[in-house]
Amino acid sequence: MDEAKSAIRDAYREDILSERMIEVNGIKGYELTHQSTTNPIKSEIVIFYVNGWIYEFDYGADESLYEASESIFNHL
């Protein structure tokens, strides 16, 4: 998990708005929200490390659409 976290953090280093560790159904994950400095896209990336596999979930949209959908992120 640390290696995957570092890779994602390095890729979005200057654009990170927030990052935190999360837990879903007993599985620990890493969540990073970033805002692109080159276009109006805001994104959230969540990674989980399970049984030697890394699973990555991404959502990105124009900032207004992102914020309109943000309240349902934890239900998906």
C-alpha positions, 0 to 999 in steps of 0.5 A: 500500500505504501508504494502505491500511495507514494506513486499516486502522491508523486503523480499529483504532488502539486494538485493535492487538496486532501488525502486520508486513510479510509476503511470500507467493509474492514478493508483499509484504503487511501483516498486522495482528492486533487484539482488539476492546475491545467484544466478545471477537473477535480478528481478523487482517487481511492486505492485498496490493497487486497491479497496482493492486488491493488484496486484503484477507483477514480472519479473526475469531473468539472468542478461544479459537477464534481461538487454536485455529485460529492454527497453520494461518493461514499454510497457508490 
